[in-house]
């Protein structure tokens, strides 16, 4: 299931650093980094909610489904 995580894009749009997001959400900077890289297997809705509140966005602004035949699918979960 190729899900592209656009958290870094939303952070840039909001001119917010990962450290500030981590503080607002109540997670570690390491976990923010893992989320940004797409190397997580799941996320609690509570965390997603807190991220959306902090970034004033919708879940779809952060998470995007990429069809398996889309060239971007090869990038999902890789650095």
Chimera marker file (.cmm) of the C-alpha trace (Angstrom):
<marker_set name="trace">
<marker id="1" x="0.000" y="0.000" z="0.000" r="1" g="1" b="0" radius="0.5"/>
<marker id="2" x="1.998" y="2.986" z="-1.235" r="1" g="1" b="0" radius="0.5"/>
<marker id="3" x="1.227" y="5.988" z="0.937" r="1" g="1" b="0" radius="0.5"/>
<marker id="4" x="3.337" y="9.075" z="0.336" r="1" g="1" b="0" radius="0.5"/>
<marker id="5" x="3.945" y="11.224" z="3.433" r="1" g="1" b="0" radius="0.5"/>
<marker id="6" x="4.051" y="14.931" z="2.592" r="1" g="1" b="0" radius="0.5"/>
<marker id="7" x="4.812" y="16.109" z="6.119" r="1" g="1" b="0" radius="0.5"/>
<marker id="8" x="7.988" y="17.902" z="5.021" r="1" g="1" b="0" radius="0.5"/>
<marker id="9" x="5.975" y="19.830" z="2.426" r="1" g="1" b="0" radius="0.5"/>
<marker id="10" x="3.429" y="20.982" z="5.019" r="1" g="1" b="0" radius="0.5"/>
<marker id="11" x="6.182" y="21.971" z="7.453" r="1" g="1" b="0" radius="0.5"/>
<marker id="12" x="7.777" y="24.105" z="4.735" r="1" g="1" b="0" radius="0.5"/>
<marker id="13" x="4.444" y="25.709" z="3.825" r="1" g="1" b="0" radius="0.5"/>
<marker id="14" x="3.833" y="26.602" z="7.454" r="1" g="1" b="0" radius="0.5"/>
<marker id="15" x="7.456" y="27.675" z="7.952" r="1" g="1" b="0" radius="0.5"/>
<marker id="16" x="7.708" y="25.349" z="10.919" r="1" g="1" b="0" radius="0.5"/>
<marker id="17" x="10.665" y="23.237" z="11.999" r="1" g="1" b="0" radius="0.5"/>
<marker id="18" x="10.405" y="19.594" z="12.966" r="1" g="1" b="0" radius="0.5"/>
<marker id="19" x="11.438" y="20.467" z="16.518" r="1" g="1" b="0" radius="0.5"/>
<marker id="20" x="8.503" y="22.863" z="16.930" r="1" g="1" b="0" radius="0.5"/>
<marker id="21" x="6.054" y="20.315" z="15.503" r="1" g="1" b="0" radius="0.5"/>
<marker id="22" x="7.400" y="17.640" z="17.848" r="1" g="1" b="0" radius="0.5"/>
<marker id="23" x="6.893" y="19.943" z="20.832" r="1" g="1" b="0" radius="0.5"/>
<marker id="24" x="3.352" y="20.910" z="19.790" r="1" g="1" b="0" radius="0.5"/>
<marker id="25" x="2.321" y="17.326" z="19.066" r="1" g="1" b="0" radius="0.5"/>
<marker id="26" x="4.068" y="15.723" z="22.026" r="1" g="1" b="0" radius="0.5"/>
<marker id="27" x="6.279" y="13.302" z="20.119" r="1" g="1" b="0" radius="0.5"/>
<marker id="28" x="10.034" y="13.081" z="19.736" r="1" g="1" b="0" radius="0.5"/>
<marker id="29" x="11.973" y="14.751" z="16.955" r="1" g="1" b="0" radius="0.5"/>
<marker id="30" x="13.145" y="11.269" z="15.957" r="1" g="1" b="0" radius="0.5"/>
<marker id="31" x="9.526" y="10.210" z="15.417" r="1" g="1" b="0" radius="0.5"/>
<marker id="32" x="8.848" y="13.325" z="13.336" r="1" g="1" b="0" radius="0.5"/>
<marker id="33" x="11.886" y="12.407" z="11.239" r="1" g="1" b="0" radius="0.5"/>
<marker id="34" x="10.593" y="8.854" z="10.778" r="1" g="1" b="0" radius="0.5"/>
<marker id="35" x="7.182" y="10.191" z="9.763" r="1" g="1" b="0" radius="0.5"/>
<marker id="36" x="8.734" y="12.609" z="7.269" r="1" g="1" b="0" radius="0.5"/>
<marker id="37" x="10.775" y="9.827" z="5.688" r="1" g="1" b="0" radius="0.5"/>
<marker id="38" x="7.753" y="7.528" z="5.428" r="1" g="1" b="0" radius="0.5"/>
<marker id="39" x="9.536" y="4.791" z="7.370" r="1" g="1" b="0" radius="0.5"/>
<marker id="40" x="6.667" y="4.162" z="9.776" r="1" g="1" b="0" radius="0.5"/>
<marker id="41" x="4.119" y="1.380" z="9.373" r="1" g="1" b="0" radius="0.5"/>
<marker id="42" x="1.316" y="3.250" z="11.097" r="1" g="1" b="0" radius="0.5"/>
<marker id="43" x="0.236" y="6.321" z="12.984" r="1" g="1" b="0" radius="0.5"/>
<marker id="44" x="-2.317" y="6.797" z="15.736" r="1" g="1" b="0" radius="0.5"/>
<marker id="45" x="-5.303" y="8.930" z="14.807" r="1" g="1" b="0" radius="0.5"/>
<marker id="46" x="-4.584" y="10.952" z="17.943" r="1" g="1" b="0" radius="0.5"/>
<marker id="47" x="-1.138" y="11.823" z="16.556" r="1" g="1" b="0" radius="0.5"/>
<marker id="48" x="-2.532" y="12.591" z="13.104" r="1" g="1" b="0" radius="0.5"/>
<marker id="49" x="-5.143" y="14.838" z="14.721" r="1" g="1" b="0" radius="0.5"/>
<marker id="50" x="-2.498" y="16.718" z="16.718" r="1" g="1" b="0" radius="0.5"/>
<marker id="51" x="-0.349" y="17.179" z="13.601" r="1" g="1" b="0" radius="0.5"/>
<marker id="52" x="-3.324" y="18.517" z="11.656" r="1" g="1" b="0" radius="0.5"/>
<marker id="53" x="-4.151" y="20.957" z="14.459" r="1" g="1" b="0" radius="0.5"/>
<marker id="54" x="-0.525" y="22.138" z="14.694" r="1" g="1" b="0" radius="0.5"/>
<marker id="55" x="-0.213" y="22.596" z="10.926" r="1" g="1" b="0" radius="0.5"/>
<marker id="56" x="-3.808" y="23.777" z="10.367" r="1" g="1" b="0" radius="0.5"/>
<marker id="57" x="-4.338" y="21.215" z="7.627" r="1" g="1" b="0" radius="0.5"/>
<marker id="58" x="-6.320" y="18.131" z="6.670" r="1" g="1" b="0" radius="0.5"/>
<marker id="59" x="-5.025" y="14.520" z="6.787" r="1" g="1" b="0" radius="0.5"/>
<marker id="60" x="-5.041" y="14.488" z="2.985" r="1" g="1" b="0" radius="0.5"/>
<marker id="61" x="-2.532" y="17.335" z="2.999" r="1" g="1" b="0" radius="0.5"/>
<marker id="62" x="-0.084" y="15.034" z="4.789" r="1" g="1" b="0" radius="0.5"/>
<marker id="63" x="-0.916" y="11.552" z="3.470" r="1" g="1" b="0" radius="0.5"/>
<marker id="64" x="-1.360" y="10.752" z="-0.212" r="1" g="1" b="0" radius="0.5"/>
<marker id="65" x="-2.194" y="7.439" z="-1.872" r="1" g="1" b="0" radius="0.5"/>
<marker id="66" x="0.095" y="6.688" z="-4.818" r="1" g="1" b="0" radius="0.5"/>
<marker id="67" x="-1.001" y="4.046" z="-7.307" r="1" g="1" b="0" radius="0.5"/>
<marker id="68" x="1.496" y="1.181" z="-7.681" r="1" g="1" b="0" radius="0.5"/>
<marker id="69" x="2.119" y="2.083" z="-11.346" r="1" g="1" b="0" radius="0.5"/>
<marker id="70" x="2.919" y="5.722" z="-10.464" r="1" g="1" b="0" radius="0.5"/>
<marker id="71" x="6.694" y="6.359" z="-10.689" r="1" g="1" b="0" radius="0.5"/>
<marker id="72" x="6.559" y="8.022" z="-7.244" r="1" g="1" b="0" radius="0.5"/>
<marker id="73" x="5.519" y="4.681" z="-5.716" r="1" g="1" b="0" radius="0.5"/>
<marker id="74" x="9.156" y="3.545" z="-5.941" r="1" g="1" b="0" radius="0.5"/>
<marker id="75" x="10.090" y="6.413" z="-3.604" r="1" g="1" b="0" radius="0.5"/>
<marker id="76" x="7.613" y="5.543" z="-0.861" r="1" g="1" b="0" radius="0.5"/>
<marker id="77" x="9.407" y="4.633" z="2.348" r="1" g="1" b="0" radius="0.5"/>
<marker id="78" x="12.869" y="5.300" z="0.955" r="1" g="1" b="0" radius="0.5"/>
<marker id="79" x="15.383" y="8.027" z="1.668" r="1" g="1" b="0" radius="0.5"/>
<link id1="1" id2="2" r="1" g="1" b="0" radius="0.2"/>
<link id1="2" id2="3" r="1" g="1" b="0" radius="0.2"/>
<link id1="3" id2="4" r="1" g="1" b="0" radius="0.2"/>
<link id1="4" id2="5" r="1" g="1" b="0" radius="0.2"/>
<link id1="5" id2="6" r="1" g="1" b="0" radius="0.2"/>
<link id1="6" id2="7" r="1" g="1" b="0" radius="0.2"/>
<link id1="7" id2="8" r="1" g="1" b="0" radius="0.2"/>
<link id1="8" id2="9" r="1" g="1" b="0" radius="0.2"/>
<link id1="9" id2="10" r="1" g="1" b="0" radius="0.2"/>
<link id1="10" id2="11" r="1" g="1" b="0" radius="0.2"/>
<link id1="11" id2="12" r="1" g="1" b="0" radius="0.2"/>
<link id1="12" id2="13" r="1" g="1" b="0" radius="0.2"/>
<link id1="13" id2="14" r="1" g="1" b="0" radius="0.2"/>
<link id1="14" id2="15" r="1" g="1" b="0" radius="0.2"/>
<link id1="15" id2="16" r="1" g="1" b="0" radius="0.2"/>
<link id1="16" id2="17" r="1" g="1" b="0" radius="0.2"/>
<link id1="17" id2="18" r="1" g="1" b="0" radius="0.2"/>
<link id1="18" id2="19" r="1" g="1" b="0" radius="0.2"/>
<link id1="19" id2="20" r="1" g="1" b="0" radius="0.2"/>
<link id1="20" id2="21" r="1" g="1" b="0" radius="0.2"/>
<link id1="21" id2="22" r="1" g="1" b="0" radius="0.2"/>
<link id1="22" id2="23" r="1" g="1" b="0" radius="0.2"/>
<link id1="23" id2="24" r="1" g="1" b="0" radius="0.2"/>
<link id1="24" id2="25" r="1" g="1" b="0" radius="0.2"/>
<link id1="25" id2="26" r="1" g="1" b="0" radius="0.2"/>
<link id1="26" id2="27" r="1" g="1" b="0" radius="0.2"/>
<link id1="27" id2="28" r="1" g="1" b="0" radius="0.2"/>
<link id1="28" id2="29" r="1" g="1" b="0" radius="0.2"/>
<link id1="29" id2="30" r="1" g="1" b="0" radius="0.2"/>
<link id1="30" id2="31" r="1" g="1" b="0" radius="0.2"/>
<link id1="31" id2="32" r="1" g="1" b="0" radius="0.2"/>
<link id1="32" id2="33" r="1" g="1" b="0" radius="0.2"/>
<link id1="33" id2="34" r="1" g="1" b="0" radius="0.2"/>
<link id1="34" id2="35" r="1" g="1" b="0" radius="0.2"/>
<link id1="35" id2="36" r="1" g="1" b="0" radius="0.2"/>
<link id1="36" id2="37" r="1" g="1" b="0" radius="0.2"/>
<link id1="37" id2="38" r="1" g="1" b="0" radius="0.2"/>
<link id1="38" id2="39" r="1" g="1" b="0" radius="0.2"/>
<link id1="39" id2="40" r="1" g="1" b="0" radius="0.2"/>
<link id1="40" id2="41" r="1" g="1" b="0" radius="0.2"/>
<link id1="41" id2="42" r="1" g="1" b="0" radius="0.2"/>
<link id1="42" id2="43" r="1" g="1" b="0" radius="0.2"/>
<link id1="43" id2="44" r="1" g="1" b="0" radius="0.2"/>
<link id1="44" id2="45" r="1" g="1" b="0" radius="0.2"/>
<link id1="45" id2="46" r="1" g="1" b="0" radius="0.2"/>
<link id1="46" id2="47" r="1" g="1" b="0" radius="0.2"/>
<link id1="47" id2="48" r="1" g="1" b="0" radius="0.2"/>
<link id1="48" id2="49" r="1" g="1" b="0" radius="0.2"/>
<link id1="49" id2="50" r="1" g="1" b="0" radius="0.2"/>
<link id1="50" id2="51" r="1" g="1" b="0" radius="0.2"/>
<link id1="51" id2="52" r="1" g="1" b="0" radius="0.2"/>
<link id1="52" id2="53" r="1" g="1" b="0" radius="0.2"/>
<link id1="53" id2="54" r="1" g="1" b="0" radius="0.2"/>
<link id1="54" id2="55" r="1" g="1" b="0" radius="0.2"/>
<link id1="55" id2="56" r="1" g="1" b="0" radius="0.2"/>
<link id1="56" id2="57" r="1" g="1" b="0" radius="0.2"/>
<link id1="57" id2="58" r="1" g="1" b="0" radius="0.2"/>
<link id1="58" id2="59" r="1" g="1" b="0" radius="0.2"/>
<link id1="59" id2="60" r="1" g="1" b="0" radius="0.2"/>
<link id1="60" id2="61" r="1" g="1" b="0" radius="0.2"/>
<link id1="61" id2="62" r="1" g="1" b="0" radius="0.2"/>
<link id1="62" id2="63" r="1" g="1" b="0" radius="0.2"/>
<link id1="63" id2="64" r="1" g="1" b="0" radius="0.2"/>
<link id1="64" id2="65" r="1" g="1" b="0" radius="0.2"/>
<link id1="65" id2="66" r="1" g="1" b="0" radius="0.2"/>
<link id1="66" id2="67" r="1" g="1" b="0" radius="0.2"/>
<link id1="67" id2="68" r="1" g="1" b="0" radius="0.2"/>
<link id1="68" id2="69" r="1" g="1" b="0" radius="0.2"/>
<link id1="69" id2="70" r="1" g="1" b="0" radius="0.2"/>
<link id1="70" id2="71" r="1" g="1" b="0" radius="0.2"/>
<link id1="71" id2="72" r="1" g="1" b="0" radius="0.2"/>
<link id1="72" id2="73" r="1" g="1" b="0" radius="0.2"/>
<link id1="73" id2="74" r="1" g="1" b="0" radius="0.2"/>
<link id1="74" id2="75" r="1" g="1" b="0" radius="0.2"/>
<link id1="75" id2="76" r="1" g="1" b="0" radius="0.2"/>
<link id1="76" id2="77" r="1" g="1" b="0" radius="0.2"/>
<link id1="77" id2="78" r="1" g="1" b="0" radius="0.2"/>
<link id1="78" id2="79" r="1" g="1" b="0" radius="0.2"/>
</marker_set>
